[in-house]
C-alpha cells in the first residue's frame, strides 16, 4: 500500500523540520510549505491525503487557505488539521467554520497529533469507500474489518447477503424503486443486527444487491433469521397486487426470451472460523462464494452456514 502523503504548512522553519522528521519516521510521505500561497501551489503538485495547517502565516492565513480548498471539488475532501497558538474558543469556531476537521493548539503533543492524523485518514478512507446510496462502508473497509478480526484472534461470523431476482424487479419497476429496495434492505439489516443484541457488529455494502455483516460468532443464526423474516415481509409489499397474486413477474432473460421470474428473496452465506482457521480475507470470500451457490439453489429466502472442518 502506498504511503499516505501529508502536507505541513507553517511559517516556522523549526516546526516544519521537527514535525516533518517525526511524520516521515512514522511512515508518511511529507511535503512542506512555509506560507498560505505556497501551500495552495503545493496542494496541486503534492496531491496530499491530509494537511497540517498553521493559522497565523504571511500573505494568506490558514483560514483563507482552508476556505479556498473547501471551495474546490478536487480538494474539498482533504482532511485539514489546524495547528496554531491561537487556542481561544472564538478561534476554534473560526477554524471549524472555515472547514477544518481538527484543531490542535501549540505547544502540541506529537503522539496526540499522530493519533488524530491516523484517525482522520481512516475516516477519509471509509467515506471514499462508502456506498453513496446506503452510506454503508464499501469494499476497502470490509477487507480491513475482516483482517482486523483475524489479527485479533476473534471467533467471528461473516454473513454475505444477496437479493435474488433483484434485476428482474429493477427492470420491471424501474431504478428509483430498485434503489429504494436496496436502501430499505440496508436498514432492515441494521435493525436485525441491533435486535440480536450483538455488540461491535460491522455492516457493509459490497455493491449492487450484495451486503455483508461481520460479527462475533454465536449471533449469526439470530441475525440471519431476523433479516429473512423482515425481508420477506418487506419485499412482498414492493410488488403490485397482480404480481403478488401471481407469485412471479414476466420479464426477459439475457437472451431476450420471455420468462417468469420469482419474486425477490434473500440468500445468505455464513462463514465462520469456529470449526476451521481463517488466515486472510480472501479465504472468507472463497468459502462464501461456494456457500452462496448452495444457498441460491434453494427455494425462497434462506441461509447456509459453513460447517466443514479444515
C-alpha positions as CSV (number, residue, x, y, z in Angstrom):
1,X,0.0,0.0,0.0
2,X,1.3,3.5,-0.9
3,X,2.3,5.8,1.9
4,X,-0.2,8.5,2.9
5,X,1.1,11.9,1.9
6,X,0.9,14.8,4.4
7,X,1.4,18.5,3.6
8,X,2.7,20.5,6.5
9,X,2.2,24.3,6.2
10,X,3.9,26.5,8.8
11,X,6.0,29.7,8.6
12,X,8.2,28.5,11.4
13,X,11.2,26.5,9.9
14,X,11.8,24.6,13.2
15,X,8.2,23.3,13.2
16,X,8.5,22.2,9.5
17,X,11.7,20.4,10.2
18,X,10.8,18.7,13.5
19,X,7.2,17.7,12.5
20,X,8.4,16.6,9.1
21,X,11.0,14.3,10.5
22,X,8.6,12.9,13.0
23,X,5.9,12.1,10.4
24,X,8.5,10.6,8.0
25,X,9.7,8.4,10.8
26,X,6.1,7.3,11.4
27,X,5.9,6.2,7.7
28,X,4.3,9.1,6.0
29,X,5.4,10.8,2.8
30,X,5.8,14.5,3.7
31,X,5.6,17.7,1.7
32,X,6.2,21.2,3.1
33,X,5.1,24.8,2.6
34,X,6.0,27.9,4.5
35,X,3.0,30.2,3.8
36,X,-0.5,30.1,2.5
37,X,0.2,30.9,-1.1
38,X,2.9,28.2,-1.4
39,X,0.5,25.8,0.3
40,X,-2.1,26.2,-2.4
41,X,0.6,25.7,-5.0
42,X,1.9,22.6,-3.3
43,X,-1.5,21.1,-3.0
44,X,-1.8,20.9,-6.8
45,X,1.6,19.1,-7.2
46,X,1.7,17.1,-4.0
47,X,-1.9,15.9,-4.0
48,X,-1.8,15.3,-0.2
49,X,-4.1,12.9,1.7
50,X,-4.1,15.3,4.7
51,X,-2.9,18.8,5.5
52,X,-1.5,20.1,8.8
53,X,-2.1,23.8,8.5
54,X,-0.8,26.7,10.6
55,X,-3.2,29.6,11.1
56,X,-1.0,32.7,11.5
57,X,1.0,33.0,8.3
58,X,2.1,35.8,6.0
59,X,0.4,36.5,2.6
60,X,-2.6,34.2,3.3
61,X,-3.5,32.8,6.7
62,X,-4.7,29.3,7.4
63,X,-8.4,30.2,7.5
64,X,-8.1,31.6,3.9
65,X,-6.2,28.5,2.7
66,X,-8.8,26.2,4.2
67,X,-11.8,28.1,2.7
68,X,-10.2,28.0,-0.8
69,X,-9.5,24.3,-0.5
70,X,-13.1,23.6,0.5
71,X,-14.4,25.6,-2.5
72,X,-12.8,23.3,-5.0
73,X,-14.4,19.9,-5.8
74,X,-10.9,18.5,-6.3
75,X,-9.6,19.4,-2.8
76,X,-12.9,19.7,-0.8
77,X,-12.5,16.2,0.9
78,X,-8.8,16.6,2.0
79,X,-8.8,16.4,5.9
80,X,-7.3,19.5,7.5
81,X,-5.8,19.9,11.0
82,X,-5.2,23.4,12.2
83,X,-2.0,23.7,14.2
84,X,-1.8,27.1,15.9
85,X,-1.0,29.0,19.1
86,X,-4.5,30.6,19.0
87,X,-6.4,28.5,21.4
88,X,-9.4,30.7,22.3
89,X,-12.9,29.4,21.7
90,X,-13.6,32.1,19.1
91,X,-10.5,31.0,17.1
92,X,-11.6,27.3,17.2
93,X,-15.1,28.3,16.0
94,X,-13.5,30.3,13.1
95,X,-11.4,27.2,12.2
96,X,-14.5,25.0,12.2
97,X,-16.5,27.4,10.1
98,X,-13.7,27.7,7.5
99,X,-13.8,23.9,7.1
100,X,-11.2,22.4,9.4
101,X,-11.6,18.8,10.7
102,X,-9.4,19.1,13.8
103,X,-7.9,22.0,15.8
104,X,-4.6,21.4,17.8
105,X,-3.0,24.2,19.8
106,X,0.7,24.8,20.2
107,X,2.6,23.6,22.1
108,X,1.3,20.2,21.0
109,X,1.9,16.6,21.9
110,X,3.3,14.6,18.9
111,X,1.6,11.4,19.9
112,X,-1.8,13.1,20.1
113,X,-1.2,14.8,16.8
114,X,-0.2,11.5,15.1
115,X,-3.3,9.8,16.6
116,X,-5.6,12.5,15.1
117,X,-3.8,12.2,11.8
118,X,-4.3,8.4,11.8
119,X,-8.0,8.7,12.7
120,X,-8.7,11.3,10.0
121,X,-7.0,9.3,7.3
122,X,-9.0,6.2,8.4
123,X,-12.2,8.2,8.4
124,X,-11.5,9.6,4.9
125,X,-10.9,6.1,3.6
126,X,-14.2,5.0,4.9
127,X,-16.0,7.9,3.4
128,X,-14.4,7.4,0.0
129,X,-15.3,3.7,0.0
130,X,-18.8,4.1,1.4
131,X,-21.7,3.3,-0.9
132,X,-23.4,6.5,-1.9
133,X,-26.9,5.0,-1.8
134,X,-26.9,3.3,1.6
135,X,-24.0,5.2,3.2
136,X,-22.6,1.8,4.4
137,X,-18.8,1.1,4.3
138,X,-17.6,-0.3,1.0
139,X,-15.0,-3.0,-0.1
140,X,-11.9,-1.3,1.3
141,X,-13.4,-1.0,4.8
142,X,-14.9,-4.5,4.6
143,X,-11.5,-6.1,3.8
144,X,-9.9,-4.1,6.7
145,X,-12.6,-5.2,9.1
146,X,-12.1,-8.9,8.3
147,X,-8.3,-8.5,8.6
148,X,-8.7,-6.8,11.9
149,X,-10.9,-9.7,13.3
150,X,-8.4,-12.2,12.0
151,X,-5.5,-10.5,13.6
152,X,-7.4,-10.2,16.9
153,X,-7.8,-14.0,17.0
154,X,-11.6,-13.4,17.4
155,X,-14.2,-16.1,16.8
156,X,-16.3,-14.3,14.1
157,X,-19.0,-14.9,11.6
158,X,-19.2,-13.2,8.2
159,X,-22.7,-13.2,6.5
160,X,-22.8,-12.4,2.8
161,X,-26.3,-11.4,1.7
162,X,-27.5,-11.4,-1.9
163,X,-31.0,-10.4,-3.1
164,X,-32.4,-13.0,-5.6
165,X,-34.2,-11.8,-8.7
166,X,-33.4,-8.1,-7.9
167,X,-32.5,-7.4,-11.6
168,X,-35.9,-8.5,-12.8
169,X,-37.6,-6.3,-10.2
170,X,-35.4,-3.4,-11.3
171,X,-36.2,-3.9,-15.0
172,X,-40.0,-4.1,-14.3
173,X,-40.4,-1.4,-11.7
174,X,-37.6,1.0,-12.5
175,X,-34.3,2.1,-10.9
176,X,-35.9,4.5,-8.5
177,X,-37.9,1.7,-6.8
178,X,-34.9,-0.6,-7.1
179,X,-32.8,1.9,-5.2
180,X,-35.5,2.2,-2.6
181,X,-35.4,-1.6,-2.1
182,X,-31.6,-1.5,-1.6
183,X,-31.8,1.3,0.9
184,X,-34.6,-0.3,2.9
185,X,-32.8,-3.6,2.8
186,X,-29.7,-1.9,4.4
187,X,-32.0,-0.6,7.2
188,X,-33.7,-3.8,7.9
189,X,-30.3,-5.5,8.1
190,X,-29.3,-2.8,10.7
191,X,-32.5,-3.5,12.7
192,X,-31.9,-7.2,12.7
193,X,-28.3,-6.8,13.9
194,X,-29.5,-4.4,16.6
195,X,-32.3,-6.7,17.7
196,X,-30.0,-9.7,18.0
197,X,-28.0,-7.9,20.8
198,X,-24.6,-8.5,19.2
199,X,-22.0,-5.8,20.1
200,X,-19.5,-4.3,17.7
201,X,-21.0,-5.7,14.5
202,X,-19.9,-4.3,11.2
203,X,-22.4,-3.9,8.3
204,X,-21.1,-3.1,4.8
205,X,-22.5,-2.8,1.2
206,X,-20.3,-4.7,-1.2
207,X,-22.2,-3.2,-4.2
208,X,-25.4,-3.7,-6.1
209,X,-27.7,-6.1,-4.2
210,X,-24.8,-7.6,-2.1
211,X,-24.4,-6.8,1.6
212,X,-22.2,-8.1,4.4
213,X,-22.4,-8.4,8.2
214,X,-19.4,-9.2,10.3
215,X,-20.0,-10.1,14.0
216,X,-18.9,-12.2,16.9
217,X,-19.8,-15.9,16.3
218,X,-22.8,-17.2,18.1
219,X,-25.2,-14.5,16.9
220,X,-25.3,-15.4,13.2
221,X,-28.4,-17.6,13.4
222,X,-30.4,-14.9,15.2
223,X,-29.3,-12.2,12.7
224,X,-30.0,-14.3,9.6
225,X,-33.4,-15.3,10.8
226,X,-34.3,-11.7,11.6
227,X,-33.1,-10.5,8.2
228,X,-35.0,-13.2,6.4
229,X,-38.3,-12.6,8.3
230,X,-38.1,-8.8,7.7
231,X,-37.0,-9.0,4.1
232,X,-39.8,-11.5,3.1
233,X,-42.5,-9.3,4.7
234,X,-41.0,-6.1,3.2
235,X,-40.2,-7.4,-0.3
236,X,-43.7,-8.7,-0.9
237,X,-45.1,-5.2,-0.5
238,X,-42.8,-3.8,-3.2
239,X,-45.0,-5.6,-5.9
240,X,-48.4,-4.6,-7.2
241,X,-51.3,-6.7,-6.4
242,X,-51.4,-8.6,-9.7
243,X,-47.7,-9.7,-9.4
244,X,-48.2,-10.6,-5.7
245,X,-51.1,-12.8,-6.6
246,X,-49.2,-14.5,-9.4
247,X,-46.2,-15.1,-7.3
248,X,-43.9,-14.1,-10.2
249,X,-43.3,-11.4,-12.8
250,X,-42.9,-11.6,-16.5
251,X,-39.6,-10.4,-18.0
252,X,-36.9,-11.2,-20.5
253,X,-33.8,-13.2,-19.8
254,X,-30.3,-12.3,-21.1
255,X,-31.2,-13.9,-24.5
256,X,-34.4,-11.8,-24.8
257,X,-36.8,-14.7,-24.1
258,X,-40.0,-14.1,-22.1
259,X,-39.7,-15.9,-18.8
260,X,-41.4,-15.9,-15.4
261,X,-39.1,-14.6,-12.6
262,X,-39.9,-15.5,-8.9
263,X,-40.5,-12.6,-6.5
264,X,-37.4,-11.3,-4.6
265,X,-35.9,-13.4,-1.8
266,X,-32.6,-13.2,0.0
267,X,-29.8,-15.7,0.3
268,X,-27.2,-15.6,3.0
269,X,-23.8,-17.4,3.1
270,X,-22.4,-17.6,6.6
271,X,-18.6,-18.1,7.0
272,X,-17.2,-18.7,10.5
273,X,-13.8,-19.6,11.9
274,X,-15.3,-21.8,14.7
275,X,-14.5,-25.1,13.0
276,X,-11.6,-24.2,10.8
277,X,-8.9,-21.5,10.9
278,X,-9.2,-18.4,8.6
279,X,-6.0,-16.6,8.0
280,X,-6.8,-14.0,5.3
281,X,-9.8,-12.1,3.9
282,X,-9.5,-13.9,0.5
283,X,-10.2,-17.2,2.2
284,X,-13.5,-15.8,3.6
285,X,-14.6,-14.8,0.0
286,X,-13.7,-18.2,-1.4
287,X,-15.7,-20.1,1.2
288,X,-18.6,-17.6,0.8
289,X,-18.8,-18.0,-3.0
290,X,-19.3,-21.7,-2.6
291,X,-21.9,-21.4,0.2
292,X,-23.8,-18.7,-1.8
293,X,-24.2,-21.0,-4.8
294,X,-25.7,-23.6,-2.5
295,X,-28.0,-21.0,-0.8
296,X,-29.2,-19.6,-4.2
297,X,-30.0,-23.1,-5.4
298,X,-32.6,-23.4,-2.6
299,X,-36.2,-22.1,-2.8
300,X,-37.0,-18.7,-1.3
301,X,-35.1,-16.9,1.4
302,X,-32.6,-19.0,3.4
303,X,-29.1,-19.1,4.8
304,X,-26.4,-21.7,4.5
305,X,-23.7,-21.9,7.2
306,X,-20.2,-23.3,6.8
307,X,-20.0,-26.5,8.9
308,X,-16.9,-28.1,7.4
309,X,-13.6,-28.6,9.3
310,X,-10.2,-28.0,7.8
